[in-house]
């Protein structure tokens, strides 16, 4: 089977969130049995220089270029440049629209950039003659409308990674979608009098998936449907929740070259102690005690991630012995608060603004607990990374977090600590339970439980295979 993924992110080239990790690890598993292609924008600042093969492909189909519109002209000048990533063929869309960008998101004309990219991805699916076209999030959703409108439609799948971001724009900004090369009727994509790219994907895809069963159920009702629950309900028979997996080669404490000392389920205590000691040294806190809990937090500092709730709970539970290491960036007020706490309580709190892949691995390896206070979480990957590293997750009861972490009364099945979202009191009580667990004999059993969990892609890949077959059957 020939599968083409269309995405704005792919680790390690372009990474802003979990989409990059998810797609890189999924395609790695798929490539063991299938021919896998990935279409990506080529931006000016990438995490890795591609291994170019020298091959190039056009990004527009002749039959779609009757009139020389601005979009047609841009697509004529653009090219897909082929690169190889361990047997996976990557196709970077080389266009003046993306070439100068340092970051993939946040431009004022992203509705136009991603529509052009979406058309190019649609064209590439025709040129490569793939069996399945798999688009990810609103940035590539318009390619699904093009597939549905085509006389040579390719079986399609649309994965929703975060319904909160929908790519909705006033119709006066999207009039170009009615012209060549798109020629789309956009009125069905109307949501709150705006052209909604996410809705276009939901209505147009052969099959729809999201990244956990729990999040799927949440999006079928408001407020977690973010206004589109009715559209998802209409596609209910074609909508499936599939948990993300993790790359066990990239996130494995037994072989991780980024951490200070590797370890396994048989020597985790010694390994984590060494990693904690060296992490404290690296962040300039070598005097911090090793015998008290270290809690790690990594993520985008956005409303969704629940950091204001954490701040309130942290201040209310200042008496607890926990130390905190936070890695992330985002909301300016949250960053300011974290810098302030790090300055006035340096022996309790450390904040690193930005993202550092090596530091993220070191935090997972050194921490005793990993906190995810999300208000909603489509899947989450860090709780799975934490399980692999013997780091007990403390998570809110939402989306993929409630699918993967269980605070069972039976110690044999306990895989973390769970609290209610957007509830500082509940989170504070979870921090109290973390202290008690750290000091108890049960901790060893819980660590053994979580380090033996299997969050790899083997099972999830089979679930996607089934979805692909459903999409193919719709066009047979």
C-alpha positions as CSV (number, residue, x, y, z in Angstrom):
1,X,0.0,0.0,0.0
2,X,1.2,3.5,-0.9
3,X,0.3,6.1,1.8
4,X,0.8,9.8,1.6
5,X,0.6,11.9,4.7
6,X,0.1,15.6,4.5
7,X,1.2,17.6,7.6
8,X,2.6,21.0,8.8
9,X,4.9,19.2,11.2
10,X,7.3,16.2,11.3
11,X,10.0,15.5,13.8
12,X,12.9,16.4,13.7
13,X,12.4,18.8,10.7
14,X,9.4,20.9,12.0
15,X,8.2,20.5,15.5
16,X,5.8,22.7,17.4
17,X,3.8,20.0,19.4
18,X,2.8,16.4,19.6
19,X,1.8,16.2,15.9
20,X,5.4,16.1,14.9
21,X,6.3,13.2,17.2
22,X,3.1,11.3,16.5
23,X,3.5,11.4,12.7
24,X,7.2,10.6,12.7
25,X,6.7,7.5,14.9
26,X,3.6,6.3,13.1
27,X,5.2,6.5,9.7
28,X,8.3,4.7,11.0
29,X,6.1,1.8,12.0
30,X,4.1,1.9,8.7
31,X,7.3,1.9,6.7
32,X,8.1,-1.6,7.9
33,X,5.3,-3.0,5.6
34,X,4.1,-0.2,3.4
35,X,5.4,2.5,1.1
36,X,5.1,5.7,3.1
37,X,5.4,9.3,1.8
38,X,5.1,12.5,3.8
39,X,4.4,16.0,2.3
40,X,5.7,19.0,4.3
41,X,6.3,22.7,3.9
42,X,10.0,23.7,3.4
43,X,10.6,26.5,5.9
44,X,13.8,28.5,6.4
45,X,14.5,27.3,9.9
46,X,14.3,23.5,10.2
47,X,15.6,21.1,12.9
48,X,17.5,19.0,10.5
49,X,18.9,19.3,7.0
50,X,17.0,16.8,4.7
51,X,18.8,14.1,2.9
52,X,17.9,15.2,-0.6
53,X,17.6,12.6,-3.4
54,X,17.8,15.2,-6.2
55,X,14.3,14.4,-7.5
56,X,11.7,17.1,-7.9
57,X,7.9,17.0,-8.6
58,X,5.5,19.6,-9.9
59,X,2.9,20.9,-7.4
60,X,0.0,21.6,-9.8
61,X,-2.0,19.5,-12.2
62,X,-2.3,20.8,-15.8
63,X,-6.1,20.4,-15.8
64,X,-6.5,22.7,-12.8
65,X,-4.6,25.7,-14.4
66,X,-7.0,27.0,-17.0
67,X,-6.7,30.6,-15.7
68,X,-3.4,32.2,-14.5
69,X,-4.5,33.2,-11.0
70,X,-2.1,34.3,-8.4
71,X,-2.4,30.8,-6.8
72,X,-1.7,29.1,-10.1
73,X,1.3,31.2,-10.6
74,X,2.7,30.4,-7.2
75,X,2.1,26.7,-7.7
76,X,3.8,26.7,-11.1
77,X,6.9,28.2,-9.6
78,X,6.9,25.9,-6.6
79,X,8.3,22.3,-6.5
80,X,8.2,19.3,-4.2
81,X,11.8,18.3,-3.4
82,X,12.3,14.7,-2.4
83,X,14.3,13.6,0.6
84,X,14.8,10.2,2.3
85,X,14.4,9.6,6.0
86,X,15.3,5.9,6.8
87,X,13.3,4.6,3.9
88,X,10.4,7.1,4.2
89,X,10.1,9.5,1.3
90,X,9.7,13.1,2.4
91,X,8.4,15.7,-0.1
92,X,9.2,19.3,0.9
93,X,7.0,21.9,-0.7
94,X,9.5,24.5,-1.8
95,X,7.6,27.7,-2.3
96,X,8.2,31.4,-1.7
97,X,5.2,31.3,0.7
98,X,7.1,29.2,3.2
99,X,10.8,29.4,2.4
100,X,11.4,32.5,4.5
101,X,9.6,31.4,7.6
102,X,11.3,30.6,10.9
103,X,8.2,29.2,12.4
104,X,5.4,27.3,10.7
105,X,2.5,29.0,12.5
106,X,1.2,32.4,13.4
107,X,1.5,34.4,10.1
108,X,-1.3,36.7,9.2
109,X,-1.9,35.0,5.9
110,X,-1.7,31.4,7.0
111,X,-5.1,30.7,5.6
112,X,-3.7,31.4,2.2
113,X,-0.3,29.6,2.7
114,X,-2.0,26.4,4.0
115,X,-4.6,26.4,1.3
116,X,-1.9,26.6,-1.4
117,X,0.0,23.8,0.5
118,X,-3.2,21.7,0.7
119,X,-3.7,22.0,-3.0
120,X,-0.1,21.0,-3.7
121,X,-0.5,17.9,-1.4
122,X,-3.7,16.9,-3.3
123,X,-1.8,17.3,-6.6
124,X,1.1,15.2,-5.2
125,X,-1.3,12.4,-4.3
126,X,-2.4,12.3,-7.9
127,X,1.2,12.5,-9.3
128,X,2.4,9.7,-7.0
129,X,-0.8,7.6,-7.5
130,X,-1.1,6.7,-3.9
131,X,-3.6,4.3,-2.5
132,X,-4.5,6.4,0.6
133,X,-4.2,10.1,1.3
134,X,-4.0,10.9,5.1
135,X,-4.3,14.6,6.1
136,X,-3.6,16.0,9.6
137,X,-5.4,18.9,11.2
138,X,-6.8,22.0,9.7
139,X,-3.6,23.1,7.9
140,X,-4.1,20.3,5.3
141,X,-7.9,19.8,5.6
142,X,-8.7,21.7,2.4
143,X,-6.9,19.0,0.4
144,X,-9.7,16.6,1.5
145,X,-12.3,18.9,-0.1
146,X,-10.2,18.8,-3.3
147,X,-10.1,15.0,-3.1
148,X,-13.9,14.8,-2.7
149,X,-14.4,17.2,-5.6
150,X,-12.0,15.4,-7.9
151,X,-13.0,12.9,-10.7
152,X,-9.9,10.9,-9.6
153,X,-10.4,11.0,-5.9
154,X,-8.0,9.1,-3.7
155,X,-9.3,7.3,-0.6
156,X,-8.8,9.8,2.3
157,X,-8.4,9.9,6.0
158,X,-8.5,13.0,8.2
159,X,-6.9,13.0,11.7
160,X,-7.9,15.7,14.2
161,X,-5.1,16.3,16.6
162,X,-6.6,19.3,18.3
163,X,-10.1,20.5,17.6
164,X,-9.5,23.9,19.3
165,X,-7.5,25.1,16.3
166,X,-9.8,25.1,13.3
167,X,-8.4,27.5,10.7
168,X,-11.6,29.6,10.4
169,X,-11.4,32.8,8.4
170,X,-13.9,35.4,7.1
171,X,-15.3,34.5,3.7
172,X,-13.9,37.7,2.2
173,X,-10.4,36.3,2.9
174,X,-11.0,33.0,1.2
175,X,-12.6,34.0,-2.1
176,X,-9.6,32.6,-3.9
177,X,-10.9,29.1,-3.1
178,X,-13.5,29.5,-5.8
179,X,-10.9,30.2,-8.5
180,X,-8.3,28.0,-10.2
181,X,-6.8,25.7,-9.1
182,X,-9.3,25.1,-6.3
183,X,-12.7,25.7,-7.9
184,X,-14.5,24.8,-4.6
185,X,-18.0,25.5,-3.4
186,X,-17.2,26.8,0.1
187,X,-20.7,27.4,1.5
188,X,-20.8,24.0,3.2
189,X,-17.7,25.0,5.2
190,X,-19.6,27.9,6.8
191,X,-19.4,28.0,10.6
192,X,-20.3,31.2,12.4
193,X,-20.2,33.0,9.1
194,X,-16.6,32.0,8.5
195,X,-14.9,29.5,6.1
196,X,-13.8,26.8,8.5
197,X,-11.0,24.6,7.2
198,X,-11.5,22.0,10.0
199,X,-15.1,21.6,9.0
200,X,-14.1,21.2,5.4
201,X,-11.9,18.2,6.5
202,X,-14.7,16.7,8.6
203,X,-17.3,16.9,5.8
204,X,-15.0,15.8,3.0
205,X,-12.8,12.9,4.4
206,X,-13.7,9.3,3.7
207,X,-12.8,8.4,7.3
208,X,-12.1,10.6,10.3
209,X,-9.9,9.8,13.3
210,X,-8.7,11.5,16.4
211,X,-5.9,10.7,18.7
212,X,-7.7,8.8,21.6
213,X,-11.0,7.2,22.3
214,X,-11.6,9.5,25.2
215,X,-11.1,12.6,23.2
216,X,-13.4,11.3,20.4
217,X,-16.2,11.1,23.0
218,X,-15.5,14.5,24.3
219,X,-15.6,16.2,20.9
220,X,-19.0,14.8,20.2
221,X,-20.5,17.2,22.7
222,X,-19.9,20.8,23.7
223,X,-17.8,22.5,24.9
224,X,-15.0,20.2,23.8
225,X,-16.5,20.1,20.3
226,X,-15.6,23.8,20.0
227,X,-18.7,24.3,17.9
228,X,-18.2,21.4,15.6
229,X,-19.7,18.6,17.6
230,X,-22.8,18.6,15.3
231,X,-20.6,18.0,12.3
232,X,-18.8,15.2,14.0
233,X,-22.1,13.6,15.1
234,X,-23.2,13.6,11.5
235,X,-20.1,11.6,10.6
236,X,-20.3,9.4,13.7
237,X,-20.1,6.1,11.8
238,X,-16.9,7.3,10.1
239,X,-15.3,8.7,13.2
240,X,-12.8,6.7,15.3
241,X,-10.5,7.4,18.3
242,X,-7.1,5.7,18.0
243,X,-4.5,6.3,20.7
244,X,-1.2,7.6,19.7
245,X,1.9,5.5,20.2
246,X,5.5,6.4,21.0
247,X,8.8,5.7,19.3
248,X,10.5,3.2,21.5
249,X,13.8,3.8,19.8
250,X,13.6,7.6,20.5
251,X,12.1,7.3,24.0
252,X,13.8,4.4,25.8
253,X,15.8,4.8,29.1
254,X,17.8,1.7,28.2
255,X,19.4,3.3,25.1
256,X,18.7,7.1,25.4
257,X,22.0,8.9,24.5
258,X,20.6,12.2,25.7
259,X,20.3,11.2,29.4
260,X,23.1,11.1,31.9
261,X,22.8,7.4,32.7
262,X,20.7,4.7,31.0
263,X,18.7,2.3,33.1
264,X,15.9,-0.3,32.9
265,X,13.1,-1.7,35.1
266,X,15.8,-3.7,37.0
267,X,17.9,-0.8,38.1
268,X,15.6,2.2,37.7
269,X,16.2,3.5,41.2
270,X,20.0,3.9,40.8
271,X,19.5,5.3,37.2
272,X,17.0,7.9,38.2
273,X,19.0,9.0,41.2
274,X,22.1,9.5,39.0
275,X,20.0,11.4,36.4
276,X,18.5,13.6,39.1
277,X,21.9,14.5,40.5
278,X,23.3,15.4,37.1
279,X,20.2,17.4,36.1
280,X,20.5,19.5,39.2
281,X,24.1,20.1,38.4
282,X,23.3,21.1,34.8
283,X,20.6,23.6,35.9
284,X,22.9,25.1,38.5
285,X,21.2,23.6,41.6
286,X,23.8,20.9,42.6
287,X,22.9,21.3,46.3
288,X,19.3,20.2,46.0
289,X,18.4,17.1,48.0
290,X,17.9,13.8,46.1
291,X,15.6,12.3,48.7
292,X,12.6,14.5,48.0
293,X,10.3,14.3,44.9
294,X,11.2,16.0,41.7
295,X,8.2,16.9,39.5
296,X,8.7,17.6,35.8
297,X,6.5,19.7,33.5
298,X,7.1,20.1,29.8
299,X,4.7,21.7,27.3
300,X,3.3,24.8,25.6
301,X,2.3,27.3,28.2
302,X,-1.3,27.8,26.8
303,X,-4.7,27.9,28.4
304,X,-5.4,24.4,27.2
305,X,-2.5,23.0,29.2
306,X,-3.9,24.2,32.6
307,X,-0.8,26.0,33.9
308,X,-2.9,28.7,35.8
309,X,-4.5,25.8,37.7
310,X,-1.1,24.4,38.5
311,X,0.2,27.8,39.7
312,X,-2.7,28.1,42.1
313,X,-2.3,24.6,43.4
314,X,1.5,25.1,43.7
315,X,1.1,28.2,45.8
316,X,-1.5,26.6,48.0
317,X,0.7,23.6,48.6
318,X,4.0,25.5,49.2
319,X,4.5,23.4,52.3
320,X,5.1,20.2,50.2
321,X,8.7,19.1,49.8
322,X,8.5,18.8,46.0
323,X,11.0,20.4,43.6
324,X,9.8,21.4,40.1
325,X,11.6,21.7,36.8
326,X,9.5,23.3,34.0
327,X,10.4,23.4,30.3
328,X,8.2,25.4,27.9
329,X,7.1,28.7,26.4
330,X,3.8,30.4,25.4
331,X,1.5,32.7,27.3
332,X,3.5,35.8,28.4
333,X,1.8,36.1,31.8
334,X,2.5,32.4,32.6
335,X,6.1,32.8,31.6
336,X,6.4,35.9,33.7
337,X,4.9,34.1,36.7
338,X,7.3,31.1,36.2
339,X,10.3,33.4,36.0
340,X,9.3,35.2,39.1
341,X,8.9,31.9,41.1
342,X,12.2,30.6,39.8
343,X,13.8,33.8,41.0
344,X,12.3,34.0,44.5
345,X,12.3,30.2,45.1
346,X,15.3,28.9,43.3
347,X,15.7,25.9,45.5
348,X,12.1,24.8,44.7
349,X,11.4,25.9,41.2
350,X,13.4,26.0,37.9
351,X,12.0,27.4,34.6
352,X,13.6,27.0,31.2
353,X,11.9,29.1,28.6
354,X,11.7,27.6,25.1
355,X,12.1,24.0,24.0
356,X,15.1,21.8,24.2
357,X,14.8,18.2,23.1
358,X,17.8,17.0,25.1
359,X,16.6,18.7,28.2
360,X,13.2,17.2,27.8
361,X,14.7,13.7,27.8
362,X,16.8,14.5,30.9
363,X,13.8,15.8,32.8
364,X,11.8,12.6,32.0
365,X,14.8,10.5,33.2
366,X,15.4,12.5,36.4
367,X,11.9,13.2,37.6
368,X,10.0,11.1,40.1
369,X,6.6,12.4,38.8
370,X,5.5,14.2,35.7
371,X,2.6,16.7,35.9
372,X,0.1,17.3,33.1
373,X,-2.7,19.7,34.4
374,X,-4.5,20.0,31.0
375,X,-8.0,21.3,30.7
376,X,-8.4,19.1,27.7
377,X,-5.8,16.8,26.1
378,X,-6.5,15.0,22.8
379,X,-4.0,12.3,23.5
380,X,-0.8,13.5,25.2
381,X,2.5,11.8,24.7
382,X,4.5,12.8,27.8
383,X,2.5,10.5,30.1
384,X,3.5,7.6,27.9
385,X,7.1,8.8,27.8
386,X,6.9,9.1,31.6
387,X,5.7,5.5,31.9
388,X,8.7,4.3,29.8
389,X,11.1,6.2,32.0
390,X,9.6,5.1,35.3
391,X,8.3,8.6,36.0
392,X,4.8,8.4,37.6
393,X,2.4,10.7,35.8
394,X,0.0,13.1,37.6
395,X,-2.7,13.9,35.1
396,X,-6.1,15.5,34.8
397,X,-9.0,13.2,33.9
398,X,-9.4,14.3,30.3
399,X,-9.1,12.9,26.8
400,X,-6.1,10.6,26.2
401,X,-4.8,11.1,29.7
402,X,-7.8,9.2,31.2
403,X,-7.3,6.5,28.6
404,X,-3.7,5.9,29.6
405,X,-3.4,6.6,33.3
406,X,-5.3,4.8,36.0
407,X,-5.2,5.5,39.7
408,X,-6.5,2.1,40.7
409,X,-7.1,1.1,44.3
410,X,-5.4,-2.2,43.4
411,X,-1.7,-1.5,43.4
412,X,-1.1,-4.1,40.7
413,X,-3.0,-1.9,38.2
414,X,-2.0,1.6,39.4
415,X,-0.3,3.6,36.7
416,X,-0.4,7.2,38.0
417,X,-2.3,9.8,39.9
418,X,-5.5,11.4,38.5
419,X,-7.3,14.6,39.4
420,X,-10.2,16.6,38.1
421,X,-9.4,19.3,35.4
422,X,-9.5,23.0,36.2
423,X,-9.7,22.3,39.9
424,X,-6.8,23.6,41.9
425,X,-8.1,21.8,45.0
426,X,-8.2,18.5,43.3
427,X,-4.7,19.0,41.8
428,X,-3.4,20.1,45.2
429,X,-4.7,16.9,46.7
430,X,-3.0,14.9,43.9
431,X,0.3,16.6,44.9
432,X,-0.3,15.5,48.5
433,X,-0.9,11.9,47.3
434,X,2.3,12.1,45.3
435,X,4.3,12.9,48.5
436,X,2.7,9.9,50.2
437,X,3.4,7.6,47.3
438,X,7.0,8.7,47.1
439,X,7.5,7.9,50.7
440,X,5.7,4.5,50.6
441,X,6.7,1.0,49.7
442,X,4.1,1.1,46.9
443,X,6.2,3.3,44.8
444,X,8.4,0.4,43.6
445,X,5.4,-1.6,42.5
446,X,3.9,1.4,40.6
447,X,7.2,2.1,38.8
448,X,7.5,-1.6,37.8
449,X,3.9,-1.4,36.5
450,X,4.4,1.6,34.3
451,X,7.8,0.6,32.9
452,X,6.3,-2.6,31.6
453,X,3.5,-0.9,29.7
454,X,3.6,-1.1,25.9
455,X,2.7,2.2,24.2
456,X,4.5,1.4,20.9
457,X,2.8,1.7,17.5
458,X,2.4,-2.0,16.7
459,X,-1.3,-2.3,17.8
460,X,-2.2,1.3,16.7
461,X,-0.7,0.7,13.2
462,X,-3.2,-2.2,12.7
463,X,-6.0,0.1,13.7
464,X,-5.0,2.6,11.1
465,X,-4.7,-0.2,8.5
466,X,-8.4,-1.0,9.3
467,X,-9.4,2.6,8.8
468,X,-7.5,2.8,5.5
469,X,-9.4,-0.3,4.2
470,X,-12.7,1.4,5.2
471,X,-11.7,4.5,3.2
472,X,-10.7,2.4,0.2
473,X,-14.0,0.4,0.3
474,X,-16.0,3.7,0.0
475,X,-14.5,4.3,-3.4
476,X,-14.6,0.8,-4.8
